[in-house]
Amino acid sequence: MTTPTTQSLLELVDARPEVDNQELFDALWQILAELRAKVNDRFTLHPDPSTANLQPYHSLDGQAKGFLSGFSGPEIEWMVHSWIGTPQTSFTNMHLTIWLRPQTRVPHFGMALGTMPDIFVYMDYVPRVDLMTDLDYLDRYYEPVNQSFLRLKQDSRFSPFVSKTVYMRQSQSHTSHCYLVPPSPETLTIIRDLAHEMMDRWLGWLDAPEPTPAAEQAALAQRDQFIRRAIAERDPANAMGVRLFGEPLTNQLVRALWGGDKKE
């Protein structure tokens, strides 16, 4: 069994600050591009003007850069496709997070990849209910993930990444994939296959989505936004944003992640 990693992002990067990860960043960004293409084929999406000035953005010295694009549509409340970091000096982080509108109870799709400087992997379905009490929901959406979850737990190359922050751990389901992984052609193939598996399963649920009763939709939308905002604002990785870009721009990026400035 692999020993979990409990060091923070800042501690991991500071321990190995000068690793050139440009090639690895390009490979991970390509995985997100492949998933984004599937999303584009499935959904009607409209870019939100609130993120137009974040495509791209950079630090005052030009060393740290990023790109953040936000979208919404008839089925999607808020989607973020983004990257941030310094690919030639260890740190990068990229997101494809998709929050659904309340007409369905299908879980949201969460994915982040990056370098710290080893590969960081996060993939999960964000639940819309209390999984301790809604056992039908648990069996429908999380039991199908359990075998791949258990398989990676037995792979010594995949070290569980354990956040020091209680809320970030609470925000993950018990089938969440969250790891630090040494880069290699083999581990990149596993990550790519897992990413497509997660996306394809999620899109399959949306082919026949579980509906939310009309009387419950307003409360579900409020719950979704609360969780989306809390995850963005409480993420300890925001400290890296402040280090690279300063507090004002980091605050704007955090608001963009949860859709705080969305125009719709």
C-alpha positions in Angstrom: 0.0 0.0 0.0 1.4 3.4 -1.0 2.0 6.0 1.7 -0.4 9.0 1.3 1.1 12.4 0.6 0.1 15.0 3.2 2.4 17.8 2.2 0.8 20.9 0.8 1.2 22.2 -2.7 3.5 24.9 -1.6 5.7 22.4 0.3 5.9 20.1 -2.6 6.8 22.8 -5.1 9.3 24.4 -2.7 11.1 21.1 -2.2 11.7 20.8 -6.0 11.2 24.3 -7.5 13.2 24.0 -10.7 11.8 21.0 -12.6 11.1 21.8 -16.2 7.6 20.4 -16.7 6.7 22.0 -20.1 6.5 18.6 -21.9 4.5 17.1 -19.1 2.2 20.1 -19.0 1.6 19.8 -22.7 0.7 16.1 -22.4 -1.8 16.7 -19.5 -3.4 19.7 -21.3 -3.9 17.5 -24.3 -5.9 15.1 -22.1 -8.2 17.9 -21.1 -8.5 19.0 -24.7 -9.7 15.5 -25.7 -12.4 15.6 -23.0 -13.3 19.2 -23.9 -14.0 18.0 -27.5 -16.4 15.4 -26.2 -18.2 18.1 -24.1 -18.4 20.4 -27.1 -20.0 17.6 -29.2 -22.6 17.0 -26.5 -23.6 20.4 -25.1 -24.6 23.9 -26.3 -22.2 26.2 -24.6 -21.9 30.0 -24.5 -18.7 31.8 -23.3 -19.3 34.1 -20.4 -18.1 37.7 -20.8 -16.9 37.7 -17.2 -13.8 35.7 -18.1 -12.9 37.4 -21.3 -10.0 39.3 -19.7 -8.5 36.0 -18.3 -7.7 34.6 -21.8 -4.8 34.8 -21.1 -3.5 36.5 -18.0 0.1 36.7 -16.5 2.0 38.0 -13.5 3.7 41.4 -13.6 7.1 39.9 -14.4 5.5 37.7 -17.1 6.9 34.5 -15.6 3.6 33.0 -14.4 0.8 32.7 -16.9 -2.7 31.2 -17.2 -5.9 31.0 -19.2 -9.4 30.7 -17.8 -12.6 30.4 -19.8 -16.1 30.1 -18.3 -19.2 28.8 -20.1 -22.9 28.2 -19.5 -25.7 26.7 -21.5 -29.2 25.1 -21.3 -27.9 22.1 -19.4 -24.8 23.5 -17.8 -24.8 26.2 -15.0 -21.1 26.8 -15.0 -18.1 25.2 -16.8 -14.5 26.2 -16.3 -11.7 25.1 -18.7 -8.4 26.6 -17.4 -4.7 26.4 -16.7 -2.4 28.3 -14.4 1.3 28.1 -13.5 4.9 28.1 -14.6 5.4 25.0 -16.7 9.1 25.4 -16.9 9.5 25.6 -13.1 7.6 22.8 -11.5 4.0 24.1 -10.9 1.0 23.9 -13.2 -2.7 23.3 -12.5 -5.5 22.8 -15.0 -9.3 22.4 -14.6 -12.3 21.0 -16.5 -15.1 21.4 -14.0 -18.8 21.1 -15.1 -21.7 22.1 -12.8 -25.1 21.1 -14.1 -28.3 23.0 -13.9 -30.9 21.8 -11.3 -33.3 20.1 -13.7 -31.3 16.9 -13.2 -29.8 15.2 -10.1 -26.9 13.7 -12.1 -23.6 14.5 -10.2 -21.4 17.3 -11.4 -18.1 16.5 -13.2 -14.8 17.6 -11.5 -11.4 17.2 -12.9 -8.0 18.8 -12.2 -4.6 17.8 -13.5 -1.3 19.4 -12.8 2.4 19.2 -11.7 3.6 19.7 -8.2 6.1 18.8 -9.8 5.0 15.2 -10.0 1.6 14.7 -11.7 -1.4 15.7 -9.6 -4.6 14.0 -10.5 -8.1 14.7 -9.2 -11.3 13.2 -10.8 -14.6 12.9 -9.1 -18.4 13.2 -9.5 -19.7 15.9 -7.1 -22.9 14.5 -5.5 -26.1 16.5 -5.4 -27.4 14.7 -2.3 -26.4 13.3 1.1 -24.8 10.0 0.2 -25.2 8.6 3.7 -28.9 8.6 3.3 -29.8 8.4 -0.4 -28.6 4.9 -1.0 -30.2 4.6 -4.4 -28.1 7.6 -5.5 -25.0 6.1 -4.0 -25.5 2.8 -5.8 -26.5 4.5 -9.1 -23.6 6.9 -9.5 -20.7 5.8 -7.2 -20.8 2.0 -7.2 -19.8 2.0 -10.9 -16.6 3.9 -10.0 -15.6 1.6 -7.1 -13.6 -1.0 -9.1 -11.4 1.6 -10.8 -11.0 3.4 -7.4 -9.9 0.1 -5.7 -7.6 -0.8 -8.6 -5.6 2.4 -8.4 -5.4 2.1 -4.6 -3.3 -1.1 -5.3 -1.0 0.7 -7.7 2.1 1.8 -5.8 2.8 4.6 -8.4 -0.4 6.4 -7.4 0.2 8.0 -4.0 -3.1 9.3 -2.4 -3.0 13.1 -2.1 -4.5 14.0 1.3 -5.4 17.7 1.7 -4.6 19.2 5.1 -7.8 21.1 4.8 -10.9 19.4 6.3 -13.4 20.9 3.9 -11.4 19.9 0.8 -11.4 16.3 2.1 -15.1 16.6 2.9 -15.9 17.8 -0.6 -14.6 14.6 -2.2 -16.7 11.4 -2.6 -15.3 8.1 -1.3 -14.6 7.1 -4.9 -12.7 10.2 -5.7 -9.4 9.8 -7.6 -6.9 12.1 -6.0 -3.2 11.3 -6.4 0.4 12.3 -6.9 2.0 10.2 -9.6 5.5 10.0 -11.0 5.5 10.9 -14.7 6.1 8.1 -17.3 4.5 7.0 -20.5 2.7 4.2 -18.6 1.2 6.5 -15.9 0.1 9.1 -18.5 -1.7 6.3 -20.4 -3.5 5.2 -17.2 -4.5 8.8 -16.5 -5.7 9.4 -20.0 -7.8 6.2 -20.0 -9.2 7.0 -16.6 -10.2 10.5 -17.7 -12.0 9.2 -20.7 -13.7 6.5 -18.6 -15.0 9.2 -16.1 -16.2 11.5 -18.9 -17.9 8.8 -21.0 -19.7 7.4 -17.9 -20.9 10.9 -17.0 -22.1 11.7 -20.5 -23.9 8.3 -20.5 -25.9 9.3 -17.4 -26.9 12.5 -19.2 -28.3 10.6 -22.2 -31.2 9.7 -19.9 -30.8 12.1 -17.0 -32.5 11.6 -13.6 -34.9 14.5 -13.3 -35.3 16.8 -10.3 -38.9 17.5 -9.3 -39.8 21.1 -10.2 -40.5 22.0 -6.5 -37.0 20.9 -5.5 -35.0 22.7 -8.2 -34.5 26.1 -6.6 -33.1 24.5 -3.4 -30.8 22.3 -5.4 -29.5 25.2 -7.4 -28.8 27.1 -4.1 -27.0 24.1 -2.7 -24.9 23.6 -5.9 -23.8 27.3 -5.8 -22.9 27.1 -2.1 -20.7 24.1 -2.6 -19.1 25.5 -5.8 -18.2 28.7 -4.0 -16.9 27.0 -0.8 -14.7 24.7 -2.8 -13.1 27.5 -4.7 -12.7 29.9 -1.8 -11.4 27.3 0.7 -8.9 25.6 -1.6 -5.5 25.9 0.1 -3.9 26.0 -3.4 -5.1 29.6 -3.6 -2.0 30.5 -1.7 0.1 29.6 -4.8 -2.1 32.0 -6.8 -1.3 34.8 -4.4 2.4 34.0 -4.6 2.5 34.1 -8.4 -0.1 36.8 -9.2 -0.9 38.7 -6.1 -4.1 38.9 -4.1 -6.3 41.1 -6.3 -5.9 38.9 -9.4 -6.1 35.7 -7.4 -9.4 36.9 -5.9 -10.7 37.4 -9.4 -9.6 33.9 -10.5 -11.3 32.4 -7.5 -14.5 34.2 -8.3 -14.2 33.0 -11.9 -13.9 29.4 -10.7 -17.2 29.4 -9.0 -18.9 31.9 -11.4 -19.2 34.8 -9.0 -18.9 37.3 -11.8 -20.9 35.4 -14.4 -23.1 37.7 -16.5 -26.0 35.3 -17.2 
